[in-house]
Amino acid sequence: MTAQTTPLVTIGMPVYNGQDYLEEALNSILAQTFTDFELIISDNASTDRTEEICRTYAGRDARIQYVRNPVNLGAARNYNRLVDLARGKYFKWASHDDLIEPDFLERCVAVLEANPDAVVAYARNMMIDAQGHAVQPYEDRFQLVSNSPAERFKGFFKTPGMCNPVFGLLRLDALQRTARIGAFRASDRVLLGHLALLGKFHEVPAHLFYRRMHDNMSMKVNVSDTAIAAWFDPASKRSLLVLFPRWRWVLEYLRDVTRVPMSLADRLHCYYYVFRFQIVTRRWWSTEWETLKRLVSRALPKGESHLPA
């Protein structure tokens, strides 16, 4: 691929202080059997050896473009910046600590090329530890191939757990129709919900994606909703939608259902699924109640009665 040629695939890697696993991740990308891709690395003002590693790799391979933010923009803006820079027909976010098998791109590209109505192609996932050893397979179960957006939306809600397909291969024009990554907890899941309304998800039936679990990953370092919001966007305010993120999810899902073209019957079914799977659940109300109790406990003077358990 020459500098003037538009690649079929853009791989976007957001990174901040990723020196521990970065070289492994880059090597797994550069080992792909499918070679018609560009790799754009967006460095969120790292303070470790990330810049040095990236510049070294960019100097070796013309497909790699390294951009560095002057300040830390937060994870959401860094992820979304890569979408703005992408030139390919297909797009993949690549984490600096995960790995992919050499035929990951080849097989995912083949799926999207053969299925114009598909917006996501993802491979089965194997969880690995900090040293890269296989821990256990993880079943994503996001095979959403119904022709009905409402049925895909229902299938999406019935598939709890991790959102690994967000690291699959995405159709760029569909991704550009979404709000992308938001500055709130589980915004990657909200994104997948929107993509499910836009098109089909196909699973490649092979373990080609390796998600690394380690002590410094964001989900372990940032535990509270406030900390997660700050990780996504350092300038985020302590708003009620940060403290009660589940209401944010409802609003985002309803907005997406409203904006995606579909029949009236499908739209009404989608509205129902939002309320059925997001609000009418015991976990929903117990979590909101616990958050409310914490807020009241902090506001009341010591010795005052708190809300009942």
C-alpha angles and dihedrals in degrees: 000000000000125000090256096050119096108232122227092226133039118199113198119197117190112194142175121178092339100150096125097066104009098101092051091051093048092048092053090052094047090050092064117131087217104071105175095101142105121219116211117189117197110196113201095214095289118198098200131064093296094107093048092050093047095048090049092053093043089054090055100046126039091206090071121087117187120200124177126203113223089223135016105276094186126257097278096056091042092052092046094046088065091057089054091052096046120114101176130101088235129039135203130186110215121197117221091235103043129086136214132201117250093255096048096104095038093055096041093048090051090054095051093043090052094044113047090179092058119097100179132042115181136169130228114273133236116195114225132189130235091279093051096254118145111255105175141321116261119212110216097181093197094138096139109170105146117128088226117085088207092056091048089049091051091049090050092055091047090057107078125178136056122002099227095149088073083075091052126095111289130195101247098215090054092048090051089058091061133075087248116206115357128203095253140082115287094008087142088062092049088051091053089051091055092047090051088059090051100049151327130305118219124193121213102222097229135082099251100139123072116195113198120219114200141148096260098053116121097247090058099040095045108050108156125068089243092053091048091051091050090050091053092043123005089201094055117130126230093252129161089253088059092048092043102035094166090070088052089054091052092051092048094048092048091049091051093048089051094051102044114088111242141131120287090246092053092046093052090048090051092051088051092051091052091056094038097051101028107037111017094066132105092226091055095056096039091053093047090048092052091050091050091050091052091051093049092046091054093047098048121081116251112278095029117124116259132211114289119266 
